């Protein structure tokens, strides 16, 4: 009964406030309503990438679609329309590029048709040119075809003769429209993307003497921003769920860019309601480990003791559950599925070592939380569990993910971890999710210059391939002989989206906007700007910049007490001059 009551409270806490209805509804109207807290913005395409018409006779005035719109249909013949005409044997098709990855759908504003009845069209959303032109295959996504199982992206539907038609709720940059109705002409006044997003300011910032690094920081920020829907998703096309492992890099980015946002506590409440103890978060033990790490980092950022108190029972109960699975010799039974990230999966021995290191890290943070909550018994439970685990420290088996976690958890000297594993071959064998912890290990080893070079090569490599958000997975080897995602793939070249991917993301199923890939943004703020939290609520911050080859870097960092602004400039003598503007109530410690 107690678990049911606790979970119900968590769930109710995540429900938005009731909407304020117009007076005409009256007090007798008792329907449950909810205000849409997100913003809708309409965006005209930046370019018409392609049409099926090689003659110019059946698709005309495509430039009309690039103009500003007003979402108002008209039958006025003086208004110009993009006309699209099919024949009895050929469909007419147009491919539109909106310039950036978006979350939302498509608005068509009609200007009449040769039919009085609705006309049949096919609308395909794509995160890449290849995906927008691809076929779906929903029976077995392991075959490598795009699927519609999380967000419908390939839709055959009737559109009206006039008026407005809106459709779609997915992640995309490109839209292809095929007129399937034979011997039909339709007039399009507008074909605008609907961007649905959380309208919040970017309080954090990062600018430097290297524009490529600045673009990487901002792209990571935008990647997480798009996933901040009603709850914190991992991907706007796939999976559109609250995954606690994916959550942590997103949390790190949110705290560096937006500061406090209700999407974080709301999503943690939801996760506890969906996975009450003794269940593991997302039915994966490692994701329950991440829950403890997330709670600690969120508390350090905001100092919100009330929220921590609200989760006290879950935190302590989870500690007890974990400790009960660790025997006296340090062996543990946390389930057969030992997940770090997908690219690490083939290295079973390395995953085992990394899994145990992640557990030590989580229990270390949990112990700190228990100190704040004055849970002395739970603190002792964490200490004893860590001691039992440390009797059996496993070898990383040359897995970068494992070596990085072992360094972060204090199980392996960071210099040894990086020089023997993490830094070998630079960005090779990096991953979008665990790349953050590999960068953290490099920073712990005082190898900041190497870390910056890897960021420029790895996250910068995605930019080189046309990314406007960072991806679910990426290997720098994919770049060889591959076309950008915003280009048609020439014969003999790889499609950077469709030709790669594995596990649950083969080919176009691969998410090109995945929040767990944003970690470079957080790392740059923490290590290049050099801003780290020493006291809960950001009451004490340490400023220790690492500019590498940069001539200067400046930026801002949101705290509960206001925005901190920092600028570092390399002087002619090689020293770095630092200027800090911090709100009252924040103590700054300089290295």
C-alpha positions as MATLAB code, in Angstrom:
seq = 'XXXXXXXXXXXXXXXXXXXXXXXXXXXXXXXXXXXXXXXXXXXXXXXXXXXXXXXXXXXXXXXXXXXXXXXXXXXXXXXXXXXXXXXXXXXXXXXXXXXXXXXXXXXXXXXXXXXXXXXXXXXXXXXXXXXXXXXXXXXXXXXXXXXXXXXXXXXXXXXXXXXXXXXXXXXXXXXXXXXXXXXXXXXXXXXXXXXXXXXXXXXXXXXXXXXXXXXXXXXXXXXXXXXXXXXXXXXXXXXXXXXXXXXXXXXXXXXXXXXXXXXXXXXXXXXXXXXXXXXXXXXXXXXXXXXXXXXXXXXXXXXXXXXXXXXXXXXXXXXXXXXXXXXXXXXXXXXXXXXXXXXXXXXXXXXXXXXXXXXXXXXXXXXXXXXXXXXXXXXXXXXXXXXXXXXXXXXXXXXXXXXXXXXXXXXXXXXXXXXXXXXXXXXXXXXXXXXXXXXXXXXXXXXXXXXXXXXXXXXXXXXXXXXXXXXXXXXXXXXXXXXXXXXXXXXXXXXXXXXXXXXXXXXXXXXXXXXXXXXXXXXXXXXXXXXXXXXXXXXXXXXXXXXXXXXXXXXXXXXXXXXXXXXXXXXXXXXXXXXXXXXXXXXXXXX';
ca = [
       0.000    0.000    0.000;
       2.835    2.429    0.855;
       4.514    1.832   -2.521;
       1.205    2.403   -4.325;
       0.598    5.658   -2.425;
       4.124    6.926   -3.092;
       3.920    6.141   -6.808;
       0.508    7.831   -7.064;
       1.957   10.996   -5.567;
       4.851   10.897   -8.037;
       2.429   10.545  -10.960;
       0.091   13.316   -9.838;
       3.071   15.630   -9.390;
       3.846   15.284  -13.084;
       0.417   16.375  -14.315;
       0.245   19.896  -15.712;
      -2.238   22.465  -14.380;
      -5.772   22.522  -15.724;
      -6.402   24.813  -18.648;
      -8.410   28.014  -18.270;
     -11.409   27.619  -20.583;
     -13.430   30.451  -22.149;
     -16.463   31.552  -20.045;
     -18.901   30.008  -22.519;
     -18.070   26.563  -21.135;
     -19.542   27.505  -17.767;
     -19.022   25.888  -14.348;
     -21.183   22.913  -15.283;
     -18.646   21.810  -17.905;
     -16.648   19.100  -16.108;
     -14.346   17.668  -18.787;
     -10.723   17.183  -17.723;
      -8.473   19.591  -19.621;
      -4.763   20.276  -19.776;
      -2.982   23.373  -21.036;
      -0.378   22.751  -23.740;
       2.731   24.173  -22.129;
       4.814   23.944  -25.295;
       5.045   26.509  -28.082;
       4.144   25.995  -31.741;
       6.088   27.959  -34.344;
       5.583   27.711  -38.110;
       8.689   27.558  -40.323;
       8.768   27.903  -44.090;
      11.160   25.606  -45.963;
      14.573   27.042  -46.790;
      14.833   25.290  -50.128;
      13.060   22.993  -52.525;
      15.593   20.199  -52.846;
      13.988   18.270  -55.679;
      10.834   17.753  -57.703;
       9.836   14.844  -59.899;
       9.070   17.252  -62.751;
      11.898   17.527  -65.257;
       9.834   19.580  -67.733;
       8.562   22.417  -65.533;
       5.073   21.734  -66.742;
       3.441   19.860  -63.884;
       5.032   21.403  -60.768;
       5.100   25.192  -60.926;
       5.938   28.171  -58.716;
       7.778   26.174  -56.047;
       9.379   29.410  -54.836;
       6.001   30.354  -53.332;
       6.540   27.792  -50.588;
       9.707   29.564  -49.417;
       7.854   32.791  -48.623;
       6.405   33.797  -45.236;
       2.923   32.465  -44.553;
      -0.045   33.385  -42.397;
      -1.899   30.034  -42.093;
      -4.848   31.466  -44.000;
      -6.311   29.691  -47.005;
      -7.664   31.722  -49.886;
      -9.451   31.173  -53.181;
      -8.242   34.547  -54.489;
      -6.891   33.912  -58.002;
      -4.499   36.841  -57.614;
      -2.577   34.861  -55.002;
       0.246   32.770  -56.322;
       0.267   29.065  -55.487;
       2.636   26.187  -55.958;
       0.692   23.952  -58.311;
       1.321   20.205  -58.344;
      -0.277   18.061  -61.026;
      -0.389   14.287  -61.399;
      -1.225   12.272  -64.510;
      -2.954    8.944  -64.964;
       0.429    7.184  -64.833;
       2.762    9.403  -62.788;
       2.629   10.884  -59.321;
       4.058   14.345  -58.762;
       6.543   14.758  -55.923;
       8.369   17.534  -54.107;
      11.083   17.394  -51.424;
      11.427   20.270  -48.944;
      14.317   21.128  -46.633;
      13.611   23.101  -43.451;
      17.290   23.610  -42.672;
      17.357   22.283  -39.096;
      16.218   19.197  -37.237;
      12.751   19.918  -35.835;
      10.173   18.257  -33.615;
       6.567   18.553  -34.742;
       4.654   18.176  -37.967;
       3.532   19.804  -41.217;
       0.903   22.413  -42.023;
      -0.481   22.540  -45.566;
      -2.471   25.639  -46.503;
      -4.532   24.802  -49.572;
      -5.517   27.038  -52.439;
      -7.954   24.834  -54.314;
      -7.887   21.676  -56.383;
      -9.163   20.322  -59.677;
     -11.360   17.969  -57.608;
     -14.222   18.841  -55.294;
     -13.365   15.739  -53.265;
     -10.263   15.342  -51.058;
      -7.064   14.249  -52.805;
      -4.791   11.409  -51.771;
      -1.188   12.281  -50.881;
       1.760   10.543  -49.297;
       3.777   12.549  -46.761;
       7.186   11.322  -45.632;
       9.177   12.967  -42.844;
      12.928   12.383  -42.719;
      15.851   13.314  -40.532;
      17.930   12.988  -43.696;
      17.356   13.216  -47.440;
      17.699    9.459  -47.632;
      15.082    8.825  -44.966;
      12.565   11.212  -46.537;
      12.870    9.227  -49.775;
      12.890    5.781  -48.177;
      10.319    3.040  -47.870;
       9.091    1.882  -44.479;
       9.334   -1.714  -43.353;
       7.521   -2.387  -40.101;
       7.499   -6.181  -39.925;
      11.146   -6.611  -38.927;
      13.122   -3.469  -38.219;
      16.311   -5.482  -37.739;
      16.389   -5.769  -41.529;
      17.477   -2.155  -41.537;
      14.488   -0.278  -42.865;
      12.822    2.787  -41.419;
       9.906    2.077  -39.116;
       6.877    3.865  -37.748;
       6.682    2.179  -34.353;
       7.517    5.242  -32.231;
       6.474    8.162  -34.420;
       4.598    7.894  -37.689;
       6.806    9.268  -40.459;
       5.317    7.761  -43.644;
       1.646    8.640  -44.028;
      -0.878    8.225  -46.846;
      -3.797   10.528  -46.219;
      -6.503   12.571  -47.926;
      -6.089   16.338  -47.872;
      -8.904   18.862  -48.358;
      -9.501   20.922  -51.470;
      -9.110   24.156  -49.543;
      -8.523   25.188  -45.949;
      -5.745   24.000  -43.661;
      -4.453   20.507  -43.010;
      -1.982   19.618  -40.243;
      -0.313   16.265  -39.725;
       2.690   14.669  -38.051;
       4.390   14.448  -34.681;
       7.974   13.315  -35.109;
      11.586   14.397  -35.541;
      12.525   15.577  -39.028;
      14.292   18.076  -41.242;
      12.976   17.046  -44.659;
       9.462   16.423  -45.968;
       8.533   14.714  -49.218;
       5.003   15.136  -50.606;
       3.706   12.812  -53.337;
       0.372   13.504  -55.038;
      -1.056   10.001  -55.452;
      -4.464   11.006  -56.832;
      -4.282   10.494  -60.616;
      -5.159   13.304  -63.035;
      -5.352   15.863  -60.248;
      -3.999   19.349  -59.664;
      -3.628   20.787  -56.179;
      -2.554   24.303  -55.234;
      -0.362   24.785  -52.189;
      -0.174   28.247  -50.641;
       2.048   27.132  -47.774;
       3.838   23.981  -46.637;
       5.269   25.008  -43.279;
       6.854   22.881  -40.613;
       5.313   23.046  -37.153;
       8.078   23.312  -34.562;
       6.807   22.231  -31.140;
       9.248   23.117  -28.399;
       9.682   24.368  -24.856;
      10.012   28.147  -25.120;
      12.802   28.815  -22.626;
      15.890   31.043  -22.749;
      19.414   29.743  -23.241;
      20.866   31.164  -20.028;
      24.157   29.354  -20.494;
      26.474   30.202  -23.371;
      29.877   29.371  -24.823;
      31.913   31.400  -27.320;
      35.568   31.064  -28.156;
      38.248   31.782  -30.718;
      37.290   28.498  -32.431;
      33.861   28.780  -34.158;
      33.732   25.010  -34.692;
      33.857   24.434  -30.949;
      31.107   27.030  -30.475;
      28.910   25.229  -33.008;
      29.435   21.940  -31.195;
      28.386   23.486  -27.860;
      25.238   25.027  -29.350;
      24.298   21.902  -31.317;
      24.475   19.810  -28.153;
      22.306   22.353  -26.347;
      19.715   22.271  -29.135;
      19.753   18.467  -29.246;
      18.673   18.254  -25.615;
      16.288   21.209  -25.974;
      14.266   19.391  -28.651;
      13.930   16.402  -26.320;
      12.540   18.540  -23.493;
       8.915   17.875  -24.370;
       6.254   17.248  -21.669;
       8.862   14.886  -20.262;
      12.559   14.444  -21.006;
      12.814   12.098  -23.968;
      15.907   10.444  -25.362;
      14.917   10.998  -29.010;
      12.252   12.998  -30.844;
      11.823   10.297  -33.489;
      12.861    7.274  -31.370;
      12.259    6.322  -28.579;
      10.317    9.298  -27.208;
      10.520    7.825  -23.694;
      12.117    8.681  -20.346;
      15.239    6.481  -20.242;
      17.287    7.043  -17.092;
      20.671    6.328  -18.679;
      20.043    8.732  -21.554;
      18.754   11.168  -18.934;
      22.138   11.810  -17.310;
      23.998   13.494  -20.209;
      20.806   15.458  -20.918;
      20.661   16.560  -17.280;
      24.287   17.695  -17.476;
      23.450   19.761  -20.549;
      20.243   21.199  -19.076;
      22.067   22.415  -15.986;
      24.706   24.145  -18.124;
      22.297   25.715  -20.615;
      18.908   26.196  -18.966;
      19.557   25.834  -15.240;
      16.433   24.686  -13.449;
      13.625   23.301  -15.591;
      10.551   21.443  -14.379;
      10.978   18.758  -17.043;
      13.696   17.165  -14.885;
      11.833   16.662  -11.584;
       8.644   15.833  -13.465;
      10.429   13.104  -15.424;
      12.059   11.676  -12.299;
       8.642   11.559  -10.622;
       7.227    9.763  -13.636;
      10.060    7.242  -13.705;
       9.487    6.345  -10.056;
       5.768    5.937  -10.718;
       6.370    3.753  -13.768;
       9.012    1.572  -12.098;
       8.138    1.236   -8.399;
      10.548   -0.754   -6.275;
      11.610   -3.533   -6.454;
      11.577   -2.941  -10.242;
      14.651   -1.557  -11.948;
      14.346    1.712  -13.842;
      13.429    0.927  -17.456;
      13.721   -2.722  -16.368;
      17.526   -2.393  -16.469;
      19.582   -2.420  -13.283;
      22.224   -0.053  -14.686;
      19.547    2.561  -15.313;
      18.616    2.478  -11.628;
      22.285    3.230  -10.937;
      21.942    6.289  -13.169;
      18.911    7.411  -11.152;
      21.101    7.831   -8.054;
      23.785    9.737   -9.989;
      21.121   12.003  -11.516;
      19.622   12.774   -8.111;
      23.047   13.815   -6.787;
      23.908   16.048   -9.755;
      20.454   17.674   -9.682;
      20.802   18.395   -5.962;
      24.266   19.904   -6.429;
      22.914   22.212   -9.134;
      19.755   23.367   -7.368;
      20.166   22.550   -3.678;
      16.485   21.577   -3.648;
      16.148   19.680   -0.376;
      12.350   19.459   -0.700;
      12.648   17.456   -3.920;
      15.267   15.216   -2.377;
      12.983   14.640    0.622;
      10.175   13.710   -1.730;
      12.376   10.944   -3.184;
      13.859    9.874    0.166;
      11.912    6.612    0.387;
      12.765    5.631   -3.187;
      16.475    6.466   -2.782;
      16.823    4.536    0.478;
      14.732    1.651   -0.832;
      16.864    1.427   -3.964;
      20.056    1.406   -1.898;
      18.687   -1.477    0.163;
      17.657   -3.347   -2.991;
      21.099   -2.943   -4.571;
      22.938   -3.915   -1.385;
      20.824   -7.056   -1.039;
      22.136   -8.217   -4.426;
      25.846   -8.005   -3.445;
      27.259  -10.926   -1.498;
      30.126  -10.963    0.997;
      32.727  -11.746   -1.685;
      31.676   -8.816   -3.911;
      29.792  -10.915   -6.437;
      26.419   -9.437   -7.391;
      23.265  -10.451   -9.187;
      21.635   -7.448  -10.801;
      20.090   -9.256  -13.727;
      21.524  -10.824  -16.852;
      21.227   -7.720  -19.052;
      24.413   -5.742  -18.320;
      23.972   -2.560  -20.348;
      26.359    0.359  -20.711;
      25.725    1.518  -24.273;
      25.115   -0.321  -27.533;
      28.617   -0.036  -29.089;
      30.205   -1.611  -26.003;
      27.897   -4.645  -26.050;
      30.180   -7.149  -27.897;
      32.931   -6.719  -25.290;
      31.302   -8.779  -22.526;
      34.269   -8.697  -20.156;
      34.676   -4.945  -20.589;
      30.967   -4.357  -20.057;
      31.124   -6.373  -16.826;
      33.977   -4.202  -15.524;
      32.218   -1.002  -16.565;
      28.907   -2.137  -15.084;
      30.506   -2.689  -11.672;
      32.349    0.648  -11.880;
      29.063    2.407  -12.661;
      27.555    0.735   -9.594;
      30.412    1.971   -7.376;
      29.967    5.497   -8.766;
      26.215    5.354   -8.078;
      26.657    4.103   -4.513;
      29.274    6.800   -3.871;
      26.814    9.500   -4.935;
      24.011    7.769   -3.022;
      26.121    7.907    0.136;
      26.484   11.676   -0.302;
      22.721   11.994   -0.733;
      22.159   10.006    2.448;
      24.501   12.333    4.303;
      22.341   15.273    3.235;
      19.191   13.370    4.265;
      20.781   12.250    7.556;
      20.129    8.619    6.640;
      22.999    7.158    8.665;
      21.965    3.534    8.238;
      21.707    3.903    4.470;
      25.114    5.643    4.421;
      26.616    2.640    6.172;
      24.871    0.330    3.722;
      26.476    2.197    0.791;
      29.921    2.115    2.401;
      29.716   -1.612    3.074;
      28.403   -2.391   -0.414;
      31.225   -0.408   -2.042;
      33.796   -2.242    0.081;
      32.367   -5.608   -0.985;
      32.393   -4.623   -4.659;
      35.972   -3.369   -4.469;
      37.182   -6.828   -3.513;
      36.621   -7.817   -7.105;
      37.716   -5.042   -9.467;
      37.706   -6.414  -13.008;
      39.881   -5.584  -15.993;
      38.544   -3.086  -18.540;
      39.490   -5.429  -21.403;
      40.536   -2.420  -23.533;
      36.971   -1.062  -23.623;
      37.018    2.742  -23.553;
      33.624    2.895  -21.864;
      34.785    0.623  -19.031;
      38.133    2.347  -18.505;
      36.414    5.742  -18.367;
      33.875    4.571  -15.776;
      36.600    2.971  -13.692;
      38.518    6.265  -13.663;
      35.417    8.261  -12.703;
      34.551    5.747   -9.955;
      38.066    5.848   -8.491;
      38.874    2.240   -9.383;
      41.610    3.022  -11.903;
      44.201    5.775  -12.076;
      42.887    8.239  -14.702;
      46.307    8.679  -16.316;
      46.666    4.930  -16.692;
      43.092    4.585  -17.970;
      43.574    7.273  -20.600;
      47.103    6.511  -21.800;
      46.423    2.798  -22.072;
      42.829    2.858  -23.360;
      40.718    6.011  -23.613;
      43.150    8.225  -25.548;
      44.399    5.485  -27.880;
      43.584    6.370  -31.519;
      41.836    9.576  -30.472;
      38.154    9.613  -31.438;
      38.165    6.031  -32.704;
      35.854    3.786  -30.678;
      34.231    6.771  -28.988;
      30.474    6.676  -28.513;
      27.862    9.412  -28.391;
      26.545    8.399  -24.936;
      29.701    7.349  -23.111;
      31.807    9.910  -24.918;
      31.030   12.298  -22.050;
      32.602    9.970  -19.487;
      35.588    9.333  -21.729;
      36.082   13.116  -21.870;
      35.692   13.284  -18.076;
      38.404   10.656  -17.660;
      40.703   12.649  -19.950;
      40.080   15.764  -17.856;
      40.874   13.830  -14.665;
      44.155   12.794  -16.297;
      44.891   16.452  -17.150;
      44.639   15.609  -20.847;
      42.321   18.481  -21.717;
      44.051   19.273  -25.005;
      43.548   15.700  -26.201;
      39.895   15.888  -25.147;
      39.321   19.091  -27.118;
      40.926   17.536  -30.195;
      38.579   14.550  -29.875;
      35.539   16.824  -29.524;
      36.542   18.678  -32.693;
      37.025   15.413  -34.591;
      34.110   13.351  -33.246;
      31.248   15.765  -32.573;
      32.655   18.022  -35.281;
      32.607   15.048  -37.646;
      28.835   14.840  -37.295;
      28.617   18.534  -38.204;
      30.756   17.839  -41.273;
      28.190   15.239  -42.342;
      25.349   17.774  -42.149;
      24.179   17.268  -38.557;
      22.153   20.020  -36.907;
      21.592   17.816  -33.840;
      23.789   15.036  -32.506;
      23.065   11.387  -33.181;
      22.259    8.183  -31.351;
      25.534    6.663  -32.523;
      28.482    7.682  -34.675;
      31.814    6.223  -35.704;
      34.306    8.495  -37.412;
      35.052    5.661  -39.843;
      31.556    6.171  -41.272;
      32.687    9.445  -42.831;
      34.894    7.746  -45.400;
      33.228    7.780  -48.829;
      29.907    8.930  -47.367;
      27.526   11.631  -48.561;
      26.165   14.200  -46.124;
      22.677   13.717  -44.725;
      21.470   16.864  -46.529;
      22.559   15.568  -49.949;
      21.389   12.882  -52.325;
      23.798    9.966  -52.138;
      25.735    9.567  -55.404;
      26.255    6.110  -56.854;
      29.195    4.356  -55.251;
      29.022    6.345  -51.996;
      27.590    5.508  -48.586;
      24.487    7.166  -47.191;
      25.684    8.459  -43.795;
      22.212    7.730  -42.372;
      20.939    4.693  -44.253;
      24.169    2.736  -44.700;
      25.108    2.413  -41.027;
      23.677    1.642  -37.601;
      23.313   -1.571  -35.594;
      21.462   -3.195  -32.693;
      18.089   -1.417  -32.349;
      18.985    1.372  -34.777;
      19.909   -0.074  -38.176;
      19.714    2.210  -41.189;
      17.031    4.913  -41.063;
      15.755    3.693  -37.708;
      18.890    5.422  -36.379;
      17.924    8.534  -34.422;
      19.702   11.692  -35.565;
      18.542   13.690  -32.529;
      19.378   11.746  -29.383;
      19.807   13.573  -26.087;
      22.490   11.261  -24.730;
      24.870   12.620  -27.386;
      24.923   16.183  -25.993;
      27.620   15.579  -23.375;
      30.302   17.633  -25.136;
      28.271   20.758  -24.344;
      28.370   20.091  -20.608;
      32.043   19.119  -20.760;
      33.071   22.340  -22.500;
      31.337   24.448  -19.850;
      32.853   22.446  -17.002;
      36.378   22.135  -18.374;
      37.127   24.855  -20.933;
      35.123   27.619  -19.273;
      36.159   25.712  -16.164;
      33.006   26.112  -14.061;
      32.407   23.383  -11.478;
      30.018   23.219   -8.522;
      31.554   22.792   -5.063;
      28.509   23.466   -2.866;
      24.832   22.505   -3.381;
      22.774   25.171   -5.102;
      25.928   26.522   -6.810;
      26.689   28.587   -3.696;
      30.388   27.916   -4.238;
      31.860   27.523   -7.716;
      35.395   26.684   -8.761;
      36.766   28.407  -11.868;
      39.631   26.495  -13.484;
      39.854   27.019  -17.268;
      41.700   24.820  -19.751;
      41.960   26.734  -23.018;
      44.228   24.402  -24.950;
      45.103   26.290  -28.135;
      42.225   28.752  -27.753;
      43.099   32.445  -27.587;
      39.997   33.265  -25.556;
      36.737   31.806  -24.324;
      33.742   33.407  -22.669;
      30.357   32.219  -21.543;
      27.673   32.088  -18.923;
      26.385   29.541  -16.434;
      22.894   29.511  -14.877;
      22.532   29.067  -11.106;
      19.568   29.352   -8.706;
      20.992   32.722   -7.636;
      21.405   34.115  -11.150;
      23.706   33.846  -14.140;
      27.487   33.717  -13.705;
      29.534   35.207  -16.548;
      33.147   34.279  -17.203;
      35.775   35.361  -19.718;
      39.289   33.938  -20.102;
      41.913   35.598  -22.334;
      45.376   34.260  -23.120;
      47.904   37.058  -22.682;
      51.101   37.552  -24.678;
      53.158   35.968  -21.904;
      51.041   32.807  -22.117;
      49.184   33.357  -18.875;
      45.369   33.361  -18.802;
      43.513   36.405  -17.517;
      40.113   35.572  -16.012;
      37.191   37.902  -15.353;
      34.150   36.665  -13.417;
      30.825   38.382  -12.818;
      28.826   36.428  -10.236;
      25.565   37.266   -8.433;
      25.529   37.968   -4.711;
      25.498   34.828   -2.609;
      27.936   32.889   -4.817;
      31.507   32.329   -3.669;
      34.068   31.939   -6.453;
      37.220   29.902   -5.902;
      39.957   30.423   -8.470;
      42.632   27.828   -9.150;
];
